[in-house]
Amino acid sequence: MYTATTTGWRDRLYTVTDLLQHVPLSFIQLLFRLAIAGVFLKAGLNKTASWALTVQLFADEYQVPVLPPEFAALMAATTEIGCSILLILGLGTRLATLPLLGMLAVIQTFVYPNAWSEHLTWGSILLLLLTRGGGTFSLDRLLGLEPRSVRKE
C-alpha cells in the first residue's frame, strides 16, 4: 500500500519526467554539435600551434601504423579542424561525423586503448549526430540539405 508521502514523491518525479520530455531534440543536437566540435577543434588547434612537436608525437608516441608521421599529423589536424567547423555550423553534419568516427576508432585501437570511456562518450555523441543530423538549428536544415523525412519534423 502506498502512503501519501510515496505518492507525492512519485507525482513530483513524473512531473519532472514530463517536463524533460518537452526538451526539443534539436536543442540537444545543437549542444552535442558544439560540445564534440569543441573537443576536436581544440585538439586540432593544439596540433597546429607546435607543428614540430606534433610530428614528433606522431612519430614517437602515437605511432599510427602505415602512415608517415608528417602525413598522419596533417590528416589529423585537418580533419579535426575542418570537421569541427562543419559541426559548429551544422553544415554537412552527418558527413562531418564520419571522419571523426574513423579517427576515434584509430585513436582507440592504436594510440590510447585505455581511454575507452572517454572515446565511448565521444562516439555516442557522433553516432547521434550521424543518425539524427544537425537538427533545426543547423545550416543543413536552413539550406534544405537533410532528407525529406527529417525536414517534416
GIVENJO-V856646 format. One record per backbone hydrogen bond with DSSP energy under -0.5 kcal/mol. NH is the residue of the N-H (numbers start at 1). CO is the residue of the C=O. Records with the same first field share a line. If there is no record, write none. Layout:
BEGIN
NH=CO, CO
END
This chain:
BEGIN
7=3
8=4
9=5
10=6
11=7
12=8
13=9
14=10
15=11
16=12
17=13
18=14
19=15
20=16
21=17
22=18, 19
23=20
27=24
28=24
29=25
30=26
31=27
32=28
33=29
34=30
35=31
36=32
37=33
38=34
39=35
40=36
41=37
42=38
43=39
44=40
45=41
46=42
47=43
48=44
49=45
50=46
51=48
54=50
55=51
56=52
57=53
58=54
59=55
60=56
61=57
62=57
63=58
67=65
72=68
73=69
74=70
75=71
76=72
77=73
78=74
79=75
80=76
81=77
82=78
83=79
84=80
85=81
86=82
87=83
88=84
89=85
90=86
91=86
92=90
96=92
97=93
98=94, 95
99=95
100=96
101=97
102=98
103=99
104=100
105=101
106=102
107=103
108=104
109=105
110=106
111=106, 107
112=107
115=112
119=115
120=116
121=117
122=118
123=119
124=120
125=121
126=122
127=123
128=124
129=125
130=126
131=127
132=128
133=129
138=136
139=89
140=90
142=138
143=139
144=141
145=140
146=140
150=147
151=147
152=148
153=150
END
